[in-house]
Amino acid sequence: MNNLNNVYNNPYSTYPQWKNNLDYKNQIYNQVSSCYCKKSYLRILNTYDKALDVQVNEIIMAEGLKRGGFTRYAQFTPGVYNVKIFESGEPKKLIFESAIDIERNLVYTGAIAEDDRDPTDISVLMIPEAKQKSIPGKMSAVRLINLASHAPDFELAASDKTILFSGVNFGGASNNVGIPSGRYTITLREKSNKKDVTTLNVDFAPRMHYTLFVSGKYCDDSGIDIIIPEDGVNYLELC
C-alpha cells in the first residue's frame, strides 16, 4: 500500500459541478483559446439500466450498449452535433434527442444518465477529461464522478484511511488529485454515516489520468459500481 501523505489537488483541472447546459464551457474554452487544433474526441458511457443505440449526426456510436459499457473514442471536428438515443431492439424506440457542443482540442465522455428525480427521463452529460500539465515523479491523476441515482453524498477512502474525495453528490465531479502510483484498495461509502457501499482493488500506473465513474441505482438490488476506464488524454493526440 502506498503512503498517501503527498496527495495533492491538481490546480489545472478544477471544474465546477457539471450540468446539462454546459455552464462551464467558457472556462474550458479559455484554457485552450491559444490552440488552433481542429479536432476533439468523444466516447459514450451508458449508466442507464437498458441497452441503448446511440447516433451522433449520421455516425452510429453504439448498438446494444449495455449499462456500464463504453464506446471507443471517435474523432470530431469541433461544433454542434445532434444526438439520438434509442432503446435497442426492433422496432427502435427514440427516447432522447438533443444537441451537444464539442469544443476544440478536448476529450469528452458523453455519459448517458437517468434523471435523479424522474427515472423515465435521461440525459447526456458531456464530461471533459481534465488533463494535468505535468504529473511529477511516480504519481497518477485521479478524479471521481458520481452518476449513481438516488444516492447520498459519497466519499472515497483508501485502506490507510486517507480520504481521497468527499461530498461528491449525484451529478458531481471532483477535482483531480495526484496520488502515488501503485495498487490500492479503495472503499466508497456514505459521507454522513461512513457506511461502506463498495470496495475495489485498483492499480494506477505512473503519469496516467483516471476517472472513477460511480454508477447504478442506490435503492436497486443491482447495487453500485465503480467503472475505471483509462482516460483518452493519456494517449489521444491533442495540441
C-alpha positions as CSV (number, residue, x, y, z in Angstrom):
1,M,0.0,0.0,0.0
2,N,1.3,3.4,-0.9
3,N,1.9,6.3,1.5
4,L,-0.7,8.9,0.7
5,N,0.8,11.8,2.7
6,N,1.6,13.6,-0.5
7,V,-1.8,13.5,-2.1
8,Y,-2.3,16.9,-3.8
9,N,-5.0,18.7,-5.5
10,N,-4.5,19.5,-9.2
11,P,-4.8,23.2,-9.8
12,Y,-5.0,22.8,-13.6
13,S,-8.3,20.7,-13.7
14,T,-10.7,22.4,-11.4
15,Y,-14.1,22.2,-13.0
16,P,-17.3,23.3,-11.2
17,Q,-20.1,20.8,-10.9
18,W,-21.1,20.0,-14.4
19,K,-24.6,20.5,-15.7
20,N,-26.7,19.7,-18.8
21,N,-26.4,23.2,-20.0
22,L,-22.6,23.2,-20.0
23,D,-22.3,26.3,-17.9
24,Y,-18.6,25.8,-17.5
25,K,-17.9,25.7,-21.3
26,N,-16.4,29.2,-21.3
27,Q,-13.9,28.3,-18.6
28,I,-12.7,25.3,-20.6
29,Y,-12.6,27.3,-23.9
30,N,-10.4,30.0,-22.3
31,Q,-7.9,27.3,-21.3
32,V,-7.4,26.2,-25.0
33,S,-8.1,29.5,-26.7
34,S,-4.5,29.7,-27.9
35,C,-4.7,26.3,-29.6
36,Y,-5.7,26.0,-33.3
37,C,-6.4,22.3,-33.3
38,K,-9.4,21.3,-35.4
39,K,-10.3,18.0,-33.7
40,S,-11.7,16.6,-30.5
41,Y,-12.7,13.2,-29.3
42,L,-15.9,11.7,-27.8
43,R,-16.8,8.4,-26.3
44,I,-20.2,7.3,-24.9
45,L,-20.8,5.7,-21.4
46,N,-24.1,4.1,-20.6
47,T,-25.1,4.2,-17.0
48,Y,-28.8,3.6,-17.8
49,D,-30.3,0.2,-17.0
50,K,-31.3,-0.7,-20.6
51,A,-29.2,-1.5,-23.7
52,L,-29.0,1.5,-26.0
53,D,-28.2,2.5,-29.5
54,V,-26.5,5.9,-29.9
55,Q,-26.3,8.1,-33.0
56,V,-24.4,11.4,-33.4
57,N,-25.4,13.1,-36.6
58,E,-25.1,10.2,-39.1
59,I,-22.4,8.4,-37.0
60,I,-23.5,5.2,-35.2
61,M,-21.6,5.4,-32.0
62,A,-23.1,2.4,-30.3
63,E,-25.5,-0.5,-30.8
64,G,-26.8,-2.5,-27.9
65,L,-24.5,-0.7,-25.4
66,K,-25.2,-2.2,-22.0
67,R,-25.1,-0.5,-18.6
68,G,-21.5,0.2,-17.7
69,G,-20.3,-0.1,-21.3
70,F,-18.1,2.4,-23.1
71,T,-17.7,3.0,-26.8
72,R,-14.3,3.7,-28.4
73,Y,-13.4,7.3,-28.9
74,A,-14.4,8.9,-32.2
75,Q,-12.8,12.0,-33.6
76,F,-14.9,15.0,-34.3
77,T,-14.4,18.4,-35.7
78,P,-15.4,21.0,-33.1
79,G,-19.0,22.1,-33.5
80,V,-22.7,21.4,-32.6
81,Y,-24.0,17.8,-33.1
82,N,-27.3,16.1,-32.8
83,V,-27.5,13.1,-30.5
84,K,-30.2,10.5,-30.7
85,I,-30.6,7.6,-28.2
86,F,-32.8,4.6,-28.9
87,E,-33.7,1.6,-26.8
88,S,-32.1,-1.3,-28.5
89,G,-34.3,-3.8,-30.3
90,E,-36.9,-3.8,-33.1
91,P,-38.6,-1.5,-33.7
92,K,-36.2,1.1,-32.3
93,K,-37.7,3.5,-29.8
94,L,-36.3,7.0,-29.7
95,I,-36.0,8.0,-26.0
96,F,-33.7,11.1,-26.2
97,E,-32.7,13.7,-28.7
98,S,-30.7,16.8,-28.1
99,A,-27.8,19.0,-29.4
100,I,-24.3,18.7,-27.9
101,D,-21.4,21.2,-28.2
102,I,-17.9,19.8,-28.8
103,E,-15.2,22.4,-28.3
104,R,-11.8,22.1,-29.9
105,N,-8.8,20.2,-28.5
106,L,-10.8,18.4,-25.9
107,V,-11.6,14.8,-25.0
108,Y,-15.1,14.1,-23.8
109,T,-17.1,11.3,-22.2
110,G,-20.8,11.6,-23.0
111,A,-22.4,9.9,-20.0
112,I,-26.0,8.7,-20.5
113,A,-27.6,9.0,-17.1
114,E,-31.0,8.7,-15.6
115,D,-32.6,11.8,-14.1
116,D,-32.4,11.6,-10.3
117,R,-35.9,12.8,-9.8
118,D,-37.6,11.3,-12.9
119,P,-36.4,7.7,-13.7
120,T,-38.3,7.9,-17.0
121,D,-36.1,10.7,-18.2
122,I,-32.5,10.6,-19.3
123,S,-29.8,13.0,-20.5
124,V,-26.3,13.1,-21.9
125,L,-23.8,14.7,-19.6
126,M,-20.8,16.0,-21.5
127,I,-17.8,15.4,-19.3
128,P,-14.4,16.9,-20.5
129,E,-11.4,15.0,-19.4
130,A,-9.2,17.1,-17.2
131,K,-5.5,16.9,-18.2
132,Q,-2.9,18.0,-15.8
133,K,0.0,19.9,-17.3
134,S,2.5,17.6,-15.7
135,I,2.5,14.8,-13.2
136,P,5.6,14.7,-11.1
137,G,7.5,11.5,-10.4
138,K,5.7,8.2,-9.9
139,M,2.3,9.8,-9.5
140,S,-1.2,9.3,-11.0
141,A,-4.0,11.8,-11.5
142,V,-7.4,10.5,-10.3
143,R,-10.9,12.0,-10.0
144,L,-14.4,10.8,-9.1
145,I,-17.7,11.4,-10.9
146,N,-21.0,10.4,-9.2
147,L,-23.6,9.1,-11.6
148,A,-25.4,6.9,-9.1
149,S,-29.1,7.9,-8.9
150,H,-31.0,8.2,-5.6
151,A,-27.6,8.1,-3.8
152,P,-26.4,10.3,-0.8
153,D,-23.2,12.2,-0.9
154,F,-20.3,9.9,-1.2
155,E,-16.7,9.8,-0.1
156,L,-13.9,7.6,-1.3
157,A,-11.2,6.3,1.1
158,A,-8.0,4.3,0.8
159,S,-7.2,1.4,3.1
160,D,-4.9,3.6,5.2
161,K,-8.0,5.8,5.9
162,T,-6.9,8.6,3.6
163,I,-10.0,10.4,2.2
164,L,-9.4,10.9,-1.5
165,F,-12.7,12.5,-2.3
166,S,-15.5,13.7,-0.1
167,G,-19.0,15.1,-0.5
168,V,-19.5,14.1,-4.2
169,N,-23.2,14.2,-4.8
170,F,-25.2,13.0,-7.8
171,G,-24.0,14.8,-10.9
172,G,-20.9,16.0,-9.1
173,A,-17.4,15.8,-10.4
174,S,-14.4,16.1,-8.1
175,N,-11.1,17.9,-8.9
176,N,-8.2,15.7,-10.0
177,V,-5.9,14.6,-7.2
178,G,-2.4,13.3,-7.6
179,I,-1.6,10.1,-5.7
180,P,1.5,7.8,-5.6
181,S,1.1,5.3,-8.4
182,G,0.5,1.7,-7.5
183,R,-2.1,-0.8,-6.1
184,Y,-4.8,0.4,-3.8
185,T,-7.9,-0.9,-2.1
186,I,-10.5,1.8,-2.2
187,T,-13.8,2.0,-0.5
188,L,-16.8,4.1,-1.5
189,R,-19.0,5.0,1.5
190,E,-21.8,7.3,2.5
191,K,-20.3,10.5,3.8
192,S,-22.8,11.1,6.6
193,N,-22.5,7.8,8.4
194,K,-19.4,6.1,6.9
195,K,-21.5,3.2,5.7
196,D,-19.5,1.1,3.2
197,V,-21.1,0.9,-0.3
198,T,-18.5,-1.0,-2.3
199,T,-14.8,-1.8,-2.2
200,L,-12.5,-2.2,-5.2
201,N,-8.8,-3.1,-5.8
202,V,-7.2,-0.9,-8.4
203,D,-3.7,-0.4,-9.9
204,F,-2.9,3.2,-11.1
205,A,0.1,3.5,-13.5
206,P,2.6,6.3,-13.3
207,R,1.8,9.6,-15.1
208,M,-1.6,8.4,-16.1
209,H,-5.1,10.0,-15.7
210,Y,-8.0,8.0,-14.4
211,T,-11.7,8.9,-13.9
212,L,-13.7,6.8,-11.5
213,F,-17.3,6.7,-12.6
214,V,-19.8,5.7,-9.9
215,S,-23.0,4.3,-11.5
216,G,-26.1,2.3,-10.6
217,K,-29.2,2.9,-8.5
218,Y,-28.7,3.2,-4.8
219,C,-32.1,1.7,-4.0
220,D,-31.6,-1.2,-6.5
221,D,-30.5,-4.7,-5.7
222,S,-28.0,-4.5,-8.5
223,G,-26.1,-2.1,-6.3
224,I,-23.4,0.5,-7.1
225,D,-20.5,0.0,-9.5
226,I,-17.2,1.9,-9.9
227,I,-16.1,1.9,-13.5
228,I,-12.4,2.9,-14.1
229,P,-11.5,3.1,-17.8
230,E,-8.3,4.7,-18.9
231,D,-8.7,8.4,-19.9
232,G,-8.2,9.2,-23.5
233,V,-5.9,12.1,-22.6
234,N,-3.3,9.5,-21.8
235,Y,-2.9,8.5,-25.5
236,L,-5.0,10.6,-27.9
237,E,-3.2,13.2,-30.0
238,L,-4.0,16.7,-28.8
239,C,-2.3,20.0,-29.0
